[in-house]
Amino acid sequence: MLKIGNGRLPRIHQDKLAEYQKDVDKRCSYPEQVKAAKTLFKSRNRKENRTFAAVRKELADLCSGSRRCMYCEDSVADEVEHFRPKDLYPEVVFAWMNYLYACGPCNGRKNGKFVVIDGTGAFIDVTRPCKAPVVPPAAGDAALIDPRRENPMDFLMLDLRETFEFTPIADVGTQDYERASYTIEVLGLNDRDYLVKARETAFRNYHALLSTYGPERDPQRRCVGMRAIRDNDHPTVWWEMKRQQQRWAELANLFAHAPELLDM
């Protein structure tokens, strides 16, 4: 799970999203805005809508590999996901920076779940239960790590030696620790066995590519090797390999023969 770029959604489509948002904002009450947000997003998030076709294309370009999910990096991203749920935050239902491209399993797990951190540092679950009154959520910053605005790897570390699971970097009891733990839990990053296995496989593939790349002196073959590394699955694994090479002698030796790869 890496930081996602802002992208370059053409101005004409940004303006159209702003126009769509005005249709929601003009509603007189918060419940009416929530209802409009859900209805209007569903009606406009269609293939024939030129703006949302552009949104999907730009999000797809920001994905890793063959349009991999921005959360798990494993399954195909095919759902426009709202970082701040539209059921809770109708004011950003058409905000470009509130969109991620996610797979069904990740989007389904996250769904309308959301926790905020209030001014005192308390974590407040603002998820709206079924049939609960439609009232605005408590104010606060998101507990979930936002890959459109933050680098998740500032909070998370991936174990490359044994478990291939994510763990928080910060000390237990800190806000960063709680945010990392919440993100891992709500997205199920360690709960799905196939994700853990896929990261282990990706590590072995990256390691093999790195091992053969170093001794290779032919520029053209090195170019092919760089492309293979760039196109491999689960780029978070590669990112973590580069970070951990500073304290892992085997990796440090491999990168020493190919220092240019540290910039990839």
C-alpha positions in Angstrom: 0.0 0.0 0.0 1.9 3.0 -1.3 1.1 6.7 -1.7 -0.9 7.4 -4.9 -0.2 10.4 -7.1 -2.8 13.2 -7.5 -3.2 12.5 -11.2 -4.1 14.9 -14.0 -7.8 14.8 -14.4 -8.6 17.3 -17.2 -10.0 20.6 -16.0 -13.2 20.1 -18.0 -14.0 17.0 -15.9 -12.9 18.6 -12.6 -15.4 21.4 -13.4 -18.1 18.8 -14.2 -17.5 17.1 -10.8 -17.8 20.5 -9.1 -21.1 21.0 -11.0 -22.3 17.6 -9.8 -21.3 18.5 -6.2 -23.4 21.6 -6.3 -26.5 19.4 -7.0 -25.8 17.8 -3.7 -24.8 20.8 -1.7 -28.0 22.8 -2.6 -30.2 20.4 -0.7 -31.6 22.0 2.4 -30.9 19.4 5.0 -28.1 16.9 5.8 -30.4 13.8 5.3 -31.4 15.2 1.9 -27.8 15.7 1.0 -27.0 12.1 1.9 -29.9 10.8 -0.1 -28.9 12.9 -3.1 -25.2 11.9 -2.8 -26.1 8.2 -3.1 -28.7 8.7 -5.8 -26.7 11.1 -8.0 -23.4 9.2 -7.7 -25.1 6.0 -8.8 -26.7 7.7 -11.8 -23.5 9.4 -12.9 -20.9 6.8 -12.2 -21.6 5.0 -15.5 -19.4 4.1 -18.5 -21.4 6.3 -20.8 -20.7 9.4 -18.6 -17.7 11.1 -20.1 -16.5 12.6 -16.9 -16.6 9.3 -15.0 -15.0 7.5 -17.9 -12.2 10.1 -17.5 -12.1 9.5 -13.7 -11.8 5.8 -14.1 -9.1 6.1 -16.8 -7.0 8.5 -14.6 -7.4 6.3 -11.5 -6.5 3.3 -13.6 -3.3 5.1 -14.7 -2.4 5.7 -11.0 -2.8 2.1 -10.1 0.2 -0.2 -9.9 0.8 -3.0 -12.4 -2.2 -4.2 -14.4 -4.7 -1.9 -12.7 -4.2 -3.3 -9.2 -6.3 -2.2 -6.2 -4.9 0.9 -4.5 -5.4 -0.7 -1.1 -4.3 -4.4 -1.4 -2.4 -4.2 -4.8 -3.6 -7.7 -5.6 -7.0 -7.8 -7.3 -8.2 -5.7 -10.2 -9.4 -2.3 -9.3 -12.9 -1.8 -10.8 -14.8 0.3 -8.3 -14.6 4.0 -7.7 -14.2 4.1 -3.9 -14.9 7.0 -1.6 -12.2 7.4 1.0 -14.7 9.4 3.1 -17.9 7.4 2.7 -20.6 9.2 0.8 -23.2 8.1 3.4 -21.4 10.2 5.9 -19.7 12.9 3.9 -22.1 14.0 1.1 -20.0 17.2 0.7 -17.2 15.2 -0.9 -19.1 12.7 -2.9 -17.9 14.2 -6.2 -14.5 15.4 -4.9 -11.6 14.1 -7.1 -9.2 13.7 -4.2 -11.7 11.6 -2.3 -11.6 8.9 -5.0 -9.5 5.7 -5.0 -9.7 2.8 -7.4 -10.4 -0.4 -5.4 -11.3 -4.0 -5.8 -14.6 -5.4 -4.6 -13.1 -7.3 -1.6 -11.4 -4.1 -0.3 -14.3 -1.8 -1.0 -16.7 -4.3 0.5 -14.7 -4.6 3.7 -14.3 -0.9 4.1 -17.9 0.0 2.9 -19.2 2.7 5.2 -16.8 2.1 8.1 -15.0 5.2 9.3 -13.3 6.4 12.4 -12.2 9.9 13.1 -9.8 11.4 15.6 -11.2 14.4 17.5 -9.4 17.4 18.9 -8.6 15.5 22.1 -7.0 12.7 20.2 -9.8 10.3 20.9 -10.8 7.8 18.2 -14.5 7.9 17.5 -16.3 5.4 15.3 -18.7 7.4 13.2 -20.0 4.5 11.1 -23.7 4.8 10.8 -25.6 1.6 11.8 -28.5 0.4 9.7 -31.7 2.4 10.4 -29.8 4.9 12.7 -30.8 8.5 12.5 -29.1 10.3 9.6 -27.1 13.0 11.4 -23.7 14.5 10.6 -20.7 12.5 12.0 -18.5 13.9 14.7 -15.8 16.2 13.4 -12.2 14.9 13.2 -9.4 13.7 11.1 -9.5 10.3 9.4 -8.0 7.4 11.4 -7.7 5.4 8.1 -4.5 6.2 6.3 -5.3 8.0 3.1 -3.0 6.9 0.2 -4.0 9.9 -1.8 -2.5 12.3 0.8 -0.1 10.2 2.9 2.6 7.6 2.4 1.1 4.5 4.2 4.7 3.2 4.6 5.4 6.0 7.0 3.0 4.1 9.3 3.4 0.5 8.2 6.2 -2.0 7.9 6.1 -5.3 5.9 7.8 -8.3 7.4 9.8 -9.8 4.5 11.5 -12.6 6.5 8.7 -14.7 7.9 5.1 -13.6 8.0 4.8 -11.1 5.1 2.2 -9.3 7.2 2.0 -5.6 7.9 2.7 -4.2 11.3 2.7 -0.7 12.7 6.0 1.2 12.9 5.1 3.4 15.8 5.2 2.4 19.4 2.1 0.9 21.0 -0.3 3.5 22.4 0.7 6.2 20.0 -1.8 7.8 17.6 0.2 6.6 14.6 0.2 3.0 16.0 -3.6 3.1 16.4 -4.0 4.5 12.9 -1.8 1.8 11.4 -3.6 -0.9 13.3 -7.0 0.4 12.2 -6.0 0.5 8.6 -4.7 -3.0 8.6 -7.8 -4.3 10.4 -10.5 -2.5 8.4 -9.0 -3.4 5.0 -8.1 -6.9 6.1 -4.5 -6.6 4.8 -3.3 -9.5 7.0 -6.6 -11.5 7.3 -6.7 -12.7 3.7 -4.3 -15.6 3.3 -4.0 -15.1 -0.5 -2.7 -11.5 0.1 0.0 -12.7 2.4 1.0 -15.5 0.0 1.0 -13.1 -3.0 3.4 -10.8 -1.1 5.7 -13.7 -0.4 5.6 -14.7 -4.1 6.3 -11.1 -5.1 9.3 -11.0 -2.8 10.8 -14.1 -4.3 10.3 -12.7 -7.8 11.8 -9.4 -6.9 14.8 -11.1 -5.2 15.4 -13.3 -8.3 15.2 -10.3 -10.6 17.6 -8.4 -8.4 20.0 -11.3 -8.2 20.2 -11.7 -12.0 20.2 -7.9 -12.6 23.4 -7.1 -10.7 25.9 -9.3 -12.6 24.3 -8.4 -15.9 26.5 -5.8 -17.7 24.7 -5.6 -21.0 22.8 -2.3 -21.1 19.9 -3.7 -23.1 19.4 -6.7 -20.8 19.6 -4.4 -17.8 16.8 -2.3 -19.3 14.7 -5.4 -19.7 15.5 -6.3 -16.1 14.4 -2.9 -14.9 11.1 -3.2 -16.8 10.5 -6.6 -15.3 11.0 -5.2 -11.8 8.8 -2.2 -12.6 6.0 -4.4 -13.9 6.1 -7.0 -11.1 3.2 -7.3 -8.7 2.9 -5.9 -5.2 5.2 -2.9 -5.5 5.0 -2.3 -1.8 7.2 -5.4 -1.4 9.9 -3.8 -3.6 9.6 -0.5 -1.7 10.1 -2.4 1.6 13.1 -4.3 0.2 14.8 -1.0 -0.6 14.1 0.4 2.9 15.2 -2.8 4.7 18.4 -3.2 2.7 20.0 -0.8 5.0 19.9 -3.4 7.8 19.8 -6.6 5.8 23.2 -7.6 4.6 22.0 -9.9 1.8 19.8 -7.2 0.2 22.5 -4.5 0.8 25.0 -6.6 -1.2 22.5 -7.1 -4.1 21.7 -3.4 -4.3 25.3 -2.5 -4.0 25.8 -4.1 -7.5 22.8 -2.1 -8.8 22.5 1.2 -6.9 20.4 2.7 -9.7 17.5 0.4 -8.7 17.2 2.3 -5.4 15.7 5.1 -7.3 12.9 2.9 -8.8 
